[in-house]
Amino acid sequence: MKRTTKANLPRRNALRVVAAAGAALAGATLGAPVRGEEAPRCVLTPAQTEGPYFVDERLERTDLRSDPADRTVQPGALLTLALRVFAVDGAACAPLAGAIVDIWHCNAAGIYSDVDDMRLATRGAKFLRGYQVTSTDGRVRFTTIYPGAYPGRAVHIHFKVRTRTSQFTSQLYFDDALTDRVHVNPPYTGGKRTRNAQDGLYRAGGRMLELDVVRATQGYAAAYDVGVRRA
Ligand code: FE
């Protein structure tokens, strides 16, 4: 569920690419809820495939940009990702505390760390991977970069929510117009990429999986409410 009060508007209208500070100020002036404090919509998030690149690194950290092996830092537009996880039970939901939330995504050049296949040979590297445990109010926060693109897929971030008794896996997407603006700058290659509408996975629930992104002082701030079925 997108953290927006304008969920019925077309995506291009719902996307609020404005200075985060300005948005917070405007919200306060208008008496609107503070960003990230809105009541959850208690909607189940569509599950999506894990894909071939999940690695259970057990790497607990908030900043995913560095590689713990050699301390190199992935370049790219700064992205802070704030998730709230809710256990949904019918029309009601409650924050899901103590859940492990893993995030993994490709770098600006479309490369995943710690994999070895026909396209990639990055075994041992651990950039752009990590997990956080949800707080009592179901929150996790990550610092990372805006993902690049790789052949055949729309721009996305993978995530997995695990409790002792349940597991939920899906992907988060970006507005194409925003990606156009981000990817035009280095280190992104800015070439032809698979757009949301061309991606079969996006077409299977992707509209409900689009991040709510705002411009921040540095880079971008993205938010999303994850609704998982109550175990
Ligand atoms: Fe992927």
Residues whose N, C-alpha, C, O or C-beta is under 5 A from the ligand:
A	BS01	FE	G51
